[in-house]
Amino acid sequence: MPKIKTNRGAAKRFSRTASGKLKHRQSHRSHILTKKSTKRKRHLRNIIALHDHDQKAVARLVPYI
């Protein structure tokens, strides 16, 4: 059986936790930061786990990560 190609765009955005779940960086943190409150920016700093119902779909895009 041939190898599965990894979706390179998804590979740059997702990585695995030690328990095997997928984690990702939050959006809205790259530009236009002056109008966003300090609290909002602070909460967006965290890397969060992907929702359970999205795990299967993203796992297909990044099979070897």
ABEGO torsion letter per residue (X at the ends): XBBBBBBAAAAAABBBBAAGBBBBBBBGAABGAAABBAAAAAAAABBBBBBAAAAAAAAAABAAX
